[in-house]
């Protein structure tokens, strides 16, 4: 039995929630994937998954085996990366994660350009709103928009990400245009769950030291910026969006930036990865490409 292939089937089955999805991802028939899983259980002498026609879940032994299998696959990937890291052309597989909104607005086009430039690299993009453990989920690169990084994390800053307050002209014509942050308390507001706060913090444009914290009553709260933008476009209320995510609608007159005499805290966009050692040529090329694109692109400005 190819134990590493069996481990890969097991890990993919857990991560994707079904054996069929794992088989599709790995280019295997469902029957072959099932044999791999059965042989791994036979080799380990224990059942790894509770399986039914509708769902699957890890057994206690499966939870322990999952950690070991991920580590084994990580070692394999590092060995392959070392083999190819001095190759003249990047090659191999990369697994990337970012938010759906950021992918749709910007990163998808950059990844497509990278793929055309390096045809020997295959890319698996996972659109997730949560922070992932890169080692456990075998992620090579995560793009995060944040100002808070965990201690010891390896991150390359790519760009600054300013935000703005906006709403549809229809909403503002009906309910008025706030002239000061304090007036937001009487408006319908749309907030992002990621920030876990019930207030928006402003500074005067010419006085970054003077902070204004406004309590916000949320009409809609979501963990995905697309939901907030669509609600704002529909005229539900006022929201805060990254400039890159609202600039097209503002240019087209579908959204209107307000409170422009005030600024919101800028976030940073980071490329997060697991190790500077044994970095594959494909990942190094992607980091350099992202760094070049982000630092020269006017996309982040209104």
Secondary structure, 3 states (H helix, E strand, C coil): CCHHHHHHHHHHHHHHCCHHHHHHHHCCCHHHHHHHHHHHHHHHCCCCEEECCCCEEECHHHHHHHHHHHHHHHHHHHHHHHHHCCCCCCCEEEEEEECHHHHHHHHHHHHHHHHHHCCCEEEEEEECCCCCCCCCCCCCEEEEEECCCCCCCEEEEEEEECEEEEECHHHHHHHCCCCCHHHHHHCCEEEEHHHCCCEEEEEECCEEEEEEEEECCEEEEECCHHHHHHHHHCCCCEEEEEHHHHHHHHHCCCCEEECCCEEECCEEEEEEECCCCCCCHHHHHHHHHHHHHHHHCHHHCC
